[in-house]
Amino acid sequence: MKRFIVKRMGYAVLSLILLTLIIFLLVRLTGDPSVLLVEPGASKEDLAAVRLQLGLDRPIWVQYGQFMSSLARGDLGHSFYYRTPVLELYLSRLPHSLMLAAAAMAFSLLVGIPSGILAAVRVNQWWDSAGKIFSLLGLSLPSFWVGLVMILFFSVYLGWLPSSGSGTALHVIMPAFALGWYFAAAHMRLTRSAMLEVLGSEYVKLARLKGLPEALVIAKHAFKNALIPVLTLAGINLVIMVNVAVVVETVFAWPGVGRLLYEGISFRDFPVVQATVLINGAMVVIVSFLVDVLYAVIDPRIRYER
């Protein structure tokens, strides 16, 4: 177990180092941020002064070395556009993203898992067909399109829900649905597949032969053993929801991390983009690592010594 943990930690550190290099190079392909920070018609001297102030006049490898040195000290830099420390800016937006991700995850689990169980128990019946249609639509329709349709219907036509912003529970409903529908469909499909595999196992057949109630067989013997892949997907999806909500947060003007990333890309704010991507990447790596370790707790048959 110790060997597995050390090995996975090494992979995690290597992944994050590669991520720093990739995002550092990619953001600089978007263009020169000094052009957006000066007045229209500024002279070349003004542009050069801004580049000097931002440290963009030095060679690329020198900039990367300074970036890694600051990162090792826990300094994520200052925003070019907002003129504030990036970490403070990120932390001010994070609660909104966590709130949206929690609401979307609750919706996806409350809809996806029960529908997946019913589809597996009543396989090839009408409920199974309805579940397949639901999952197909959820995995196919883009979240931004779902969000725009909901705004048109519930905000413009009916006037029931606010179309943008945050502050009340009503503001969360539409973005949580638009973000969570895809993940609800994914949880439904995985739950159905895992349950079908477990329901055909020998120990479930033995439990039924013993005369146990069908509800107990499904809840205790089947679903408990089918929980591992669902738990893995849910843990990873919770972090992914925070990271990929850029489109949903932009459509609904939700003041979260995803919208911060969009603003950073639009303004060519290199420190904001770098810090947001790195923090989100670290979250994915940490959650993936914790989920792998929890496997041994949930299923003692799994051994990591090999």
Salt bridges, closest charged atoms under 4 A:
ASP32 OD2 - ARG51 NH2 2.62
ASP128 OD2 - LYS132 NZ 3.90
ASP128 OD1 - ARG192 NE 2.73
GLU214 OE2 - ARG208 NH2 2.79
GLU263 OE1 - ARG93 NH2 3.06
GLU263 OE2 - ARG259 NE 3.48
ASP292 OD2 - ARG8 NH1 2.19
ASP299 OD2 - ARG301 NH2 2.82
